[in-house]
Amino acid sequence: MLSSFSKWRYFRPVVIVGAVALVVGGAGSAWLLGEGFVRVQEDLQTGAGFERAESTARVAEQLLLRNLDDMATLRLLAQQWVLLDDVADAVLRRQMETTLRHLVRDRGERRTPFRSVVILGPDGHMRWSSIPDSMQFQASDRDYFIALRDGLRGTFLTAPIVGRGTGGTIILAAQRLH
C-alpha cells in the first residue's frame, strides 16, 4: 500500500500541469476579460467624445445663428439709415444711429462679436461708423467693396485684415445696402 504522500507523488505532475493550465487559462481569461473591458471603455470614451463634440457643435451652431440674426438686424437698420437721407429725417436717423451703437456694443448680458458697423457710400468713402470719432477711410480698392459693388449677393467674409477704420485686426463681414 502506498501512503497518501506516495499517492500524491504520482499525481504531482498531473496536479502541477493542471495548476499551470489553470493559471494559463486564468491568465488567458483575464486577458480576454481585460481586453473586453478596455474595448468597452474605449467605446464609452469614443461615444462620450462624440456626444461632447456634438453638443459643442450644437452650441456653436446656436451662437452662429444668433449672430447671423443680429447681423440681419444691423443690416436692416443700416439700410433704413441709408434711406433716411433727407434732412427732415435727421431725428429718426440719430435714433437709428443710437440703436445701432447699442446693438453693437451690448445686448444685455450677451456681448456681440461685432466691433462696429460701418456704412460706406457708393464711392467707397465712409459715411458713418458706430465708433464715434472713427478715422475716415476709403475702401474702394478692397476686395469686399469691389465684390459687393459688382453685384455679389449675400455676405462677403474676409480673412483677418487690418481694418482701416480701427487699425486693428478684424474679420470683416460685408453686405451690400441698396
PyMOL CGO cylinders between C-alpha atoms (Angstrom):
from pymol import cmd
from pymol.cgo import CYLINDER

trace = [
    CYLINDER, 0.00, 0.00, 0.00, 1.09, 3.39, -0.80, 0.3, 1, 1, 1, 1, 1, 1,
    CYLINDER, 1.09, 3.39, -0.80, 0.93, 6.11, 1.70, 0.3, 1, 1, 1, 1, 1, 1,
    CYLINDER, 0.93, 6.11, 1.70, -1.10, 9.17, 0.93, 0.3, 1, 1, 1, 1, 1, 1,
    CYLINDER, -1.10, 9.17, 0.93, 2.12, 11.08, 0.37, 0.3, 1, 1, 1, 1, 1, 1,
    CYLINDER, 2.12, 11.08, 0.37, 3.28, 8.48, -2.14, 0.3, 1, 1, 1, 1, 1, 1,
    CYLINDER, 3.28, 8.48, -2.14, -0.05, 8.66, -3.93, 0.3, 1, 1, 1, 1, 1, 1,
    CYLINDER, -0.05, 8.66, -3.93, 0.34, 12.39, -4.11, 0.3, 1, 1, 1, 1, 1, 1,
    CYLINDER, 0.34, 12.39, -4.11, 3.81, 11.96, -5.63, 0.3, 1, 1, 1, 1, 1, 1,
    CYLINDER, 3.81, 11.96, -5.63, 2.36, 10.07, -8.59, 0.3, 1, 1, 1, 1, 1, 1,
    CYLINDER, 2.36, 10.07, -8.59, -0.29, 12.64, -9.24, 0.3, 1, 1, 1, 1, 1, 1,
    CYLINDER, -0.29, 12.64, -9.24, 2.01, 15.63, -8.72, 0.3, 1, 1, 1, 1, 1, 1,
    CYLINDER, 2.01, 15.63, -8.72, 2.87, 16.02, -12.43, 0.3, 1, 1, 1, 1, 1, 1,
    CYLINDER, 2.87, 16.02, -12.43, -0.81, 15.95, -13.26, 0.3, 1, 1, 1, 1, 1, 1,
    CYLINDER, -0.81, 15.95, -13.26, -1.64, 18.38, -10.49, 0.3, 1, 1, 1, 1, 1, 1,
    CYLINDER, -1.64, 18.38, -10.49, 1.19, 20.69, -11.50, 0.3, 1, 1, 1, 1, 1, 1,
    CYLINDER, 1.19, 20.69, -11.50, 0.16, 20.56, -15.14, 0.3, 1, 1, 1, 1, 1, 1,
    CYLINDER, 0.16, 20.56, -15.14, -3.39, 21.13, -14.10, 0.3, 1, 1, 1, 1, 1, 1,
    CYLINDER, -3.39, 21.13, -14.10, -2.35, 24.08, -11.97, 0.3, 1, 1, 1, 1, 1, 1,
    CYLINDER, -2.35, 24.08, -11.97, -0.29, 25.52, -14.83, 0.3, 1, 1, 1, 1, 1, 1,
    CYLINDER, -0.29, 25.52, -14.83, -3.24, 25.00, -17.19, 0.3, 1, 1, 1, 1, 1, 1,
    CYLINDER, -3.24, 25.00, -17.19, -5.47, 26.71, -14.66, 0.3, 1, 1, 1, 1, 1, 1,
    CYLINDER, -5.47, 26.71, -14.66, -3.06, 29.65, -14.32, 0.3, 1, 1, 1, 1, 1, 1,
    CYLINDER, -3.06, 29.65, -14.32, -2.60, 29.91, -18.09, 0.3, 1, 1, 1, 1, 1, 1,
    CYLINDER, -2.60, 29.91, -18.09, -6.33, 29.54, -18.65, 0.3, 1, 1, 1, 1, 1, 1,
    CYLINDER, -6.33, 29.54, -18.65, -6.99, 32.09, -15.93, 0.3, 1, 1, 1, 1, 1, 1,
    CYLINDER, -6.99, 32.09, -15.93, -4.45, 34.47, -17.43, 0.3, 1, 1, 1, 1, 1, 1,
    CYLINDER, -4.45, 34.47, -17.43, -5.99, 33.96, -20.85, 0.3, 1, 1, 1, 1, 1, 1,
    CYLINDER, -5.99, 33.96, -20.85, -9.43, 34.55, -19.43, 0.3, 1, 1, 1, 1, 1, 1,
    CYLINDER, -9.43, 34.55, -19.43, -8.15, 37.57, -17.51, 0.3, 1, 1, 1, 1, 1, 1,
    CYLINDER, -8.15, 37.57, -17.51, -6.52, 38.84, -20.70, 0.3, 1, 1, 1, 1, 1, 1,
    CYLINDER, -6.52, 38.84, -20.70, -9.75, 38.35, -22.66, 0.3, 1, 1, 1, 1, 1, 1,
    CYLINDER, -9.75, 38.35, -22.66, -11.74, 39.90, -19.86, 0.3, 1, 1, 1, 1, 1, 1,
    CYLINDER, -11.74, 39.90, -19.86, -9.28, 42.82, -19.68, 0.3, 1, 1, 1, 1, 1, 1,
    CYLINDER, -9.28, 42.82, -19.68, -9.36, 43.26, -23.43, 0.3, 1, 1, 1, 1, 1, 1,
    CYLINDER, -9.36, 43.26, -23.43, -13.15, 43.28, -23.35, 0.3, 1, 1, 1, 1, 1, 1,
    CYLINDER, -13.15, 43.28, -23.35, -13.11, 45.82, -20.52, 0.3, 1, 1, 1, 1, 1, 1,
    CYLINDER, -13.11, 45.82, -20.52, -10.70, 48.05, -22.44, 0.3, 1, 1, 1, 1, 1, 1,
    CYLINDER, -10.70, 48.05, -22.44, -12.85, 47.76, -25.59, 0.3, 1, 1, 1, 1, 1, 1,
    CYLINDER, -12.85, 47.76, -25.59, -15.98, 48.71, -23.64, 0.3, 1, 1, 1, 1, 1, 1,
    CYLINDER, -15.98, 48.71, -23.64, -14.15, 51.65, -22.04, 0.3, 1, 1, 1, 1, 1, 1,
    CYLINDER, -14.15, 51.65, -22.04, -12.84, 52.79, -25.43, 0.3, 1, 1, 1, 1, 1, 1,
    CYLINDER, -12.84, 52.79, -25.43, -16.35, 52.56, -26.87, 0.3, 1, 1, 1, 1, 1, 1,
    CYLINDER, -16.35, 52.56, -26.87, -17.72, 54.54, -23.93, 0.3, 1, 1, 1, 1, 1, 1,
    CYLINDER, -17.72, 54.54, -23.93, -14.98, 57.16, -24.28, 0.3, 1, 1, 1, 1, 1, 1,
    CYLINDER, -14.98, 57.16, -24.28, -15.48, 57.38, -28.02, 0.3, 1, 1, 1, 1, 1, 1,
    CYLINDER, -15.48, 57.38, -28.02, -19.23, 57.69, -27.54, 0.3, 1, 1, 1, 1, 1, 1,
    CYLINDER, -19.23, 57.69, -27.54, -18.74, 60.31, -24.84, 0.3, 1, 1, 1, 1, 1, 1,
    CYLINDER, -18.74, 60.31, -24.84, -16.29, 62.15, -27.10, 0.3, 1, 1, 1, 1, 1, 1,
    CYLINDER, -16.29, 62.15, -27.10, -18.79, 62.13, -29.94, 0.3, 1, 1, 1, 1, 1, 1,
    CYLINDER, -18.79, 62.13, -29.94, -21.52, 63.31, -27.59, 0.3, 1, 1, 1, 1, 1, 1,
    CYLINDER, -21.52, 63.31, -27.59, -19.32, 66.17, -26.34, 0.3, 1, 1, 1, 1, 1, 1,
    CYLINDER, -19.32, 66.17, -26.34, -18.36, 67.10, -29.90, 0.3, 1, 1, 1, 1, 1, 1,
    CYLINDER, -18.36, 67.10, -29.90, -22.00, 67.01, -30.99, 0.3, 1, 1, 1, 1, 1, 1,
    CYLINDER, -22.00, 67.01, -30.99, -23.03, 69.11, -28.01, 0.3, 1, 1, 1, 1, 1, 1,
    CYLINDER, -23.03, 69.11, -28.01, -20.28, 71.65, -28.73, 0.3, 1, 1, 1, 1, 1, 1,
    CYLINDER, -20.28, 71.65, -28.73, -21.31, 71.78, -32.39, 0.3, 1, 1, 1, 1, 1, 1,
    CYLINDER, -21.31, 71.78, -32.39, -24.93, 72.46, -31.36, 0.3, 1, 1, 1, 1, 1, 1,
    CYLINDER, -24.93, 72.46, -31.36, -23.82, 75.33, -29.12, 0.3, 1, 1, 1, 1, 1, 1,
    CYLINDER, -23.82, 75.33, -29.12, -21.61, 76.77, -31.88, 0.3, 1, 1, 1, 1, 1, 1,
    CYLINDER, -21.61, 76.77, -31.88, -24.49, 76.47, -34.34, 0.3, 1, 1, 1, 1, 1, 1,
    CYLINDER, -24.49, 76.47, -34.34, -26.82, 78.36, -31.96, 0.3, 1, 1, 1, 1, 1, 1,
    CYLINDER, -26.82, 78.36, -31.96, -24.24, 81.11, -31.44, 0.3, 1, 1, 1, 1, 1, 1,
    CYLINDER, -24.24, 81.11, -31.44, -23.69, 81.42, -35.18, 0.3, 1, 1, 1, 1, 1, 1,
    CYLINDER, -23.69, 81.42, -35.18, -27.42, 81.55, -35.88, 0.3, 1, 1, 1, 1, 1, 1,
    CYLINDER, -27.42, 81.55, -35.88, -27.90, 84.17, -33.18, 0.3, 1, 1, 1, 1, 1, 1,
    CYLINDER, -27.90, 84.17, -33.18, -25.02, 86.23, -34.61, 0.3, 1, 1, 1, 1, 1, 1,
    CYLINDER, -25.02, 86.23, -34.61, -26.49, 85.93, -38.10, 0.3, 1, 1, 1, 1, 1, 1,
    CYLINDER, -26.49, 85.93, -38.10, -29.82, 87.17, -36.73, 0.3, 1, 1, 1, 1, 1, 1,
    CYLINDER, -29.82, 87.17, -36.73, -28.01, 90.08, -35.09, 0.3, 1, 1, 1, 1, 1, 1,
    CYLINDER, -28.01, 90.08, -35.09, -26.24, 90.81, -38.35, 0.3, 1, 1, 1, 1, 1, 1,
    CYLINDER, -26.24, 90.81, -38.35, -29.55, 90.80, -40.23, 0.3, 1, 1, 1, 1, 1, 1,
    CYLINDER, -29.55, 90.80, -40.23, -30.95, 93.30, -37.71, 0.3, 1, 1, 1, 1, 1, 1,
    CYLINDER, -30.95, 93.30, -37.71, -27.89, 95.52, -38.04, 0.3, 1, 1, 1, 1, 1, 1,
    CYLINDER, -27.89, 95.52, -38.04, -28.16, 95.37, -41.82, 0.3, 1, 1, 1, 1, 1, 1,
    CYLINDER, -28.16, 95.37, -41.82, -31.85, 96.26, -41.75, 0.3, 1, 1, 1, 1, 1, 1,
    CYLINDER, -31.85, 96.26, -41.75, -31.18, 99.30, -39.55, 0.3, 1, 1, 1, 1, 1, 1,
    CYLINDER, -31.18, 99.30, -39.55, -28.21, 100.36, -41.71, 0.3, 1, 1, 1, 1, 1, 1,
    CYLINDER, -28.21, 100.36, -41.71, -30.40, 100.04, -44.82, 0.3, 1, 1, 1, 1, 1, 1,
    CYLINDER, -30.40, 100.04, -44.82, -33.06, 102.23, -43.20, 0.3, 1, 1, 1, 1, 1, 1,
    CYLINDER, -33.06, 102.23, -43.20, -30.36, 104.75, -42.23, 0.3, 1, 1, 1, 1, 1, 1,
    CYLINDER, -30.36, 104.75, -42.23, -29.26, 104.99, -45.89, 0.3, 1, 1, 1, 1, 1, 1,
    CYLINDER, -29.26, 104.99, -45.89, -32.86, 105.57, -47.00, 0.3, 1, 1, 1, 1, 1, 1,
    CYLINDER, -32.86, 105.57, -47.00, -33.27, 108.42, -44.47, 0.3, 1, 1, 1, 1, 1, 1,
    CYLINDER, -33.27, 108.42, -44.47, -31.02, 110.76, -46.39, 0.3, 1, 1, 1, 1, 1, 1,
    CYLINDER, -31.02, 110.76, -46.39, -33.46, 113.65, -46.16, 0.3, 1, 1, 1, 1, 1, 1,
    CYLINDER, -33.46, 113.65, -46.16, -32.73, 116.46, -43.70, 0.3, 1, 1, 1, 1, 1, 1,
    CYLINDER, -32.73, 116.46, -43.70, -36.28, 116.11, -42.31, 0.3, 1, 1, 1, 1, 1, 1,
    CYLINDER, -36.28, 116.11, -42.31, -35.39, 112.60, -41.16, 0.3, 1, 1, 1, 1, 1, 1,
    CYLINDER, -35.39, 112.60, -41.16, -32.37, 113.75, -39.10, 0.3, 1, 1, 1, 1, 1, 1,
    CYLINDER, -32.37, 113.75, -39.10, -34.03, 112.97, -35.74, 0.3, 1, 1, 1, 1, 1, 1,
    CYLINDER, -34.03, 112.97, -35.74, -35.03, 109.46, -36.86, 0.3, 1, 1, 1, 1, 1, 1,
    CYLINDER, -35.03, 109.46, -36.86, -31.55, 108.91, -38.30, 0.3, 1, 1, 1, 1, 1, 1,
    CYLINDER, -31.55, 108.91, -38.30, -29.90, 109.85, -34.98, 0.3, 1, 1, 1, 1, 1, 1,
    CYLINDER, -29.90, 109.85, -34.98, -32.23, 107.42, -33.18, 0.3, 1, 1, 1, 1, 1, 1,
    CYLINDER, -32.23, 107.42, -33.18, -31.19, 104.67, -35.58, 0.3, 1, 1, 1, 1, 1, 1,
    CYLINDER, -31.19, 104.67, -35.58, -27.52, 105.52, -35.00, 0.3, 1, 1, 1, 1, 1, 1,
    CYLINDER, -27.52, 105.52, -35.00, -28.06, 105.25, -31.24, 0.3, 1, 1, 1, 1, 1, 1,
    CYLINDER, -28.06, 105.25, -31.24, -29.80, 101.90, -31.69, 0.3, 1, 1, 1, 1, 1, 1,
    CYLINDER, -29.80, 101.90, -31.69, -27.03, 100.59, -33.97, 0.3, 1, 1, 1, 1, 1, 1,
    CYLINDER, -27.03, 100.59, -33.97, -24.37, 101.64, -31.47, 0.3, 1, 1, 1, 1, 1, 1,
    CYLINDER, -24.37, 101.64, -31.47, -26.28, 99.98, -28.65, 0.3, 1, 1, 1, 1, 1, 1,
    CYLINDER, -26.28, 99.98, -28.65, -26.76, 96.73, -30.60, 0.3, 1, 1, 1, 1, 1, 1,
    CYLINDER, -26.76, 96.73, -30.60, -23.07, 96.52, -31.50, 0.3, 1, 1, 1, 1, 1, 1,
    CYLINDER, -23.07, 96.52, -31.50, -21.81, 97.47, -28.06, 0.3, 1, 1, 1, 1, 1, 1,
    CYLINDER, -21.81, 97.47, -28.06, -24.06, 95.39, -25.84, 0.3, 1, 1, 1, 1, 1, 1,
    CYLINDER, -24.06, 95.39, -25.84, -27.08, 93.09, -25.94, 0.3, 1, 1, 1, 1, 1, 1,
    CYLINDER, -27.08, 93.09, -25.94, -27.89, 92.96, -22.24, 0.3, 1, 1, 1, 1, 1, 1,
    CYLINDER, -27.89, 92.96, -22.24, -25.74, 90.27, -20.66, 0.3, 1, 1, 1, 1, 1, 1,
    CYLINDER, -25.74, 90.27, -20.66, -24.60, 88.95, -24.03, 0.3, 1, 1, 1, 1, 1, 1,
    CYLINDER, -24.60, 88.95, -24.03, -21.84, 90.80, -25.85, 0.3, 1, 1, 1, 1, 1, 1,
    CYLINDER, -21.84, 90.80, -25.85, -21.94, 90.71, -29.61, 0.3, 1, 1, 1, 1, 1, 1,
    CYLINDER, -21.94, 90.71, -29.61, -18.96, 89.62, -31.69, 0.3, 1, 1, 1, 1, 1, 1,
    CYLINDER, -18.96, 89.62, -31.69, -19.31, 92.75, -33.78, 0.3, 1, 1, 1, 1, 1, 1,
    CYLINDER, -19.31, 92.75, -33.78, -16.80, 95.52, -33.24, 0.3, 1, 1, 1, 1, 1, 1,
    CYLINDER, -16.80, 95.52, -33.24, -18.56, 98.15, -35.30, 0.3, 1, 1, 1, 1, 1, 1,
    CYLINDER, -18.56, 98.15, -35.30, -20.98, 98.89, -38.09, 0.3, 1, 1, 1, 1, 1, 1,
    CYLINDER, -20.98, 98.89, -38.09, -19.65, 100.99, -40.94, 0.3, 1, 1, 1, 1, 1, 1,
    CYLINDER, -19.65, 100.99, -40.94, -21.70, 102.37, -43.80, 0.3, 1, 1, 1, 1, 1, 1,
    CYLINDER, -21.70, 102.37, -43.80, -19.78, 103.13, -46.96, 0.3, 1, 1, 1, 1, 1, 1,
    CYLINDER, -19.78, 103.13, -46.96, -21.01, 105.29, -49.80, 0.3, 1, 1, 1, 1, 1, 1,
    CYLINDER, -21.01, 105.29, -49.80, -21.14, 104.11, -53.42, 0.3, 1, 1, 1, 1, 1, 1,
    CYLINDER, -21.14, 104.11, -53.42, -17.66, 105.61, -53.90, 0.3, 1, 1, 1, 1, 1, 1,
    CYLINDER, -17.66, 105.61, -53.90, -16.18, 103.57, -51.02, 0.3, 1, 1, 1, 1, 1, 1,
    CYLINDER, -16.18, 103.57, -51.02, -15.82, 106.50, -48.60, 0.3, 1, 1, 1, 1, 1, 1,
    CYLINDER, -15.82, 106.50, -48.60, -17.04, 106.01, -45.05, 0.3, 1, 1, 1, 1, 1, 1,
    CYLINDER, -17.04, 106.01, -45.05, -20.35, 107.76, -44.47, 0.3, 1, 1, 1, 1, 1, 1,
    CYLINDER, -20.35, 107.76, -44.47, -20.99, 106.61, -40.89, 0.3, 1, 1, 1, 1, 1, 1,
    CYLINDER, -20.99, 106.61, -40.89, -19.45, 104.38, -38.22, 0.3, 1, 1, 1, 1, 1, 1,
    CYLINDER, -19.45, 104.38, -38.22, -20.84, 103.13, -34.93, 0.3, 1, 1, 1, 1, 1, 1,
    CYLINDER, -20.84, 103.13, -34.93, -17.49, 104.09, -33.39, 0.3, 1, 1, 1, 1, 1, 1,
    CYLINDER, -17.49, 104.09, -33.39, -17.72, 107.80, -32.52, 0.3, 1, 1, 1, 1, 1, 1,
    CYLINDER, -17.72, 107.80, -32.52, -14.88, 109.88, -33.96, 0.3, 1, 1, 1, 1, 1, 1,
    CYLINDER, -14.88, 109.88, -33.96, -13.74, 106.96, -36.11, 0.3, 1, 1, 1, 1, 1, 1,
    CYLINDER, -13.74, 106.96, -36.11, -10.96, 107.66, -38.60, 0.3, 1, 1, 1, 1, 1, 1,
    CYLINDER, -10.96, 107.66, -38.60, -12.29, 108.48, -42.05, 0.3, 1, 1, 1, 1, 1, 1,
    CYLINDER, -12.29, 108.48, -42.05, -11.23, 105.97, -44.68, 0.3, 1, 1, 1, 1, 1, 1,
    CYLINDER, -11.23, 105.97, -44.68, -11.87, 104.90, -48.21, 0.3, 1, 1, 1, 1, 1, 1,
    CYLINDER, -11.87, 104.90, -48.21, -12.38, 101.23, -49.20, 0.3, 1, 1, 1, 1, 1, 1,
    CYLINDER, -12.38, 101.23, -49.20, -13.00, 101.29, -52.95, 0.3, 1, 1, 1, 1, 1, 1,
    CYLINDER, -13.00, 101.29, -52.95, -9.83, 99.24, -53.51, 0.3, 1, 1, 1, 1, 1, 1,
    CYLINDER, -9.83, 99.24, -53.51, -10.78, 96.49, -51.03, 0.3, 1, 1, 1, 1, 1, 1,
    CYLINDER, -10.78, 96.49, -51.03, -11.90, 93.06, -52.32, 0.3, 1, 1, 1, 1, 1, 1,
    CYLINDER, -11.90, 93.06, -52.32, -15.12, 93.10, -50.30, 0.3, 1, 1, 1, 1, 1, 1,
    CYLINDER, -15.12, 93.10, -50.30, -16.15, 96.50, -51.64, 0.3, 1, 1, 1, 1, 1, 1,
    CYLINDER, -16.15, 96.50, -51.64, -15.37, 95.57, -55.24, 0.3, 1, 1, 1, 1, 1, 1,
    CYLINDER, -15.37, 95.57, -55.24, -17.25, 92.26, -54.99, 0.3, 1, 1, 1, 1, 1, 1,
    CYLINDER, -17.25, 92.26, -54.99, -20.34, 93.89, -53.46, 0.3, 1, 1, 1, 1, 1, 1,
    CYLINDER, -20.34, 93.89, -53.46, -20.21, 96.82, -55.89, 0.3, 1, 1, 1, 1, 1, 1,
    CYLINDER, -20.21, 96.82, -55.89, -20.07, 94.36, -58.78, 0.3, 1, 1, 1, 1, 1, 1,
    CYLINDER, -20.07, 94.36, -58.78, -23.21, 92.56, -57.63, 0.3, 1, 1, 1, 1, 1, 1,
    CYLINDER, -23.21, 92.56, -57.63, -22.22, 89.90, -55.09, 0.3, 1, 1, 1, 1, 1, 1,
    CYLINDER, -22.22, 89.90, -55.09, -25.29, 88.93, -53.12, 0.3, 1, 1, 1, 1, 1, 1,
    CYLINDER, -25.29, 88.93, -53.12, -25.06, 87.79, -49.53, 0.3, 1, 1, 1, 1, 1, 1,
    CYLINDER, -25.06, 87.79, -49.53, -22.22, 88.30, -47.12, 0.3, 1, 1, 1, 1, 1, 1,
    CYLINDER, -22.22, 88.30, -47.12, -18.57, 88.77, -48.04, 0.3, 1, 1, 1, 1, 1, 1,
    CYLINDER, -18.57, 88.77, -48.04, -16.44, 87.39, -45.21, 0.3, 1, 1, 1, 1, 1, 1,
    CYLINDER, -16.44, 87.39, -45.21, -12.76, 88.34, -45.25, 0.3, 1, 1, 1, 1, 1, 1,
    CYLINDER, -12.76, 88.34, -45.25, -9.72, 86.61, -43.86, 0.3, 1, 1, 1, 1, 1, 1,
    CYLINDER, -9.72, 86.61, -43.86, -8.23, 88.56, -40.94, 0.3, 1, 1, 1, 1, 1, 1,
    CYLINDER, -8.23, 88.56, -40.94, -7.20, 92.02, -42.21, 0.3, 1, 1, 1, 1, 1, 1,
    CYLINDER, -7.20, 92.02, -42.21, -6.11, 95.30, -40.67, 0.3, 1, 1, 1, 1, 1, 1,
    CYLINDER, -6.11, 95.30, -40.67, -9.21, 97.47, -40.56, 0.3, 1, 1, 1, 1, 1, 1,
    CYLINDER, -9.21, 97.47, -40.56, -8.74, 100.92, -41.98, 0.3, 1, 1, 1, 1, 1, 1,
    CYLINDER, -8.74, 100.92, -41.98, -11.27, 102.44, -39.60, 0.3, 1, 1, 1, 1, 1, 1,
    CYLINDER, -11.27, 102.44, -39.60, -9.91, 100.81, -36.45, 0.3, 1, 1, 1, 1, 1, 1,
    CYLINDER, -9.91, 100.81, -36.45, -6.29, 99.96, -37.24, 0.3, 1, 1, 1, 1, 1, 1,
    CYLINDER, -6.29, 99.96, -37.24, -6.87, 96.60, -35.52, 0.3, 1, 1, 1, 1, 1, 1,
    CYLINDER, -6.87, 96.60, -35.52, -7.06, 93.11, -36.96, 0.3, 1, 1, 1, 1, 1, 1,
    CYLINDER, -7.06, 93.11, -36.96, -10.62, 92.23, -37.91, 0.3, 1, 1, 1, 1, 1, 1,
    CYLINDER, -10.62, 92.23, -37.91, -12.61, 89.67, -39.82, 0.3, 1, 1, 1, 1, 1, 1,
    CYLINDER, -12.61, 89.67, -39.82, -14.96, 91.75, -41.89, 0.3, 1, 1, 1, 1, 1, 1,
    CYLINDER, -14.96, 91.75, -41.89, -18.48, 90.66, -42.80, 0.3, 1, 1, 1, 1, 1, 1,
    CYLINDER, -18.48, 90.66, -42.80, -19.72, 92.99, -45.52, 0.3, 1, 1, 1, 1, 1, 1,
    CYLINDER, -19.72, 92.99, -45.52, -23.17, 93.19, -47.09, 0.3, 1, 1, 1, 1, 1, 1,
    CYLINDER, -23.17, 93.19, -47.09, -24.50, 95.42, -49.83, 0.3, 1, 1, 1, 1, 1, 1,
    CYLINDER, -24.50, 95.42, -49.83, -27.04, 98.11, -48.99, 0.3, 1, 1, 1, 1, 1, 1,
    CYLINDER, -27.04, 98.11, -48.99, -29.42, 99.32, -51.67, 0.3, 1, 1, 1, 1, 1, 1,
]
cmd.load_cgo(trace, "trace")
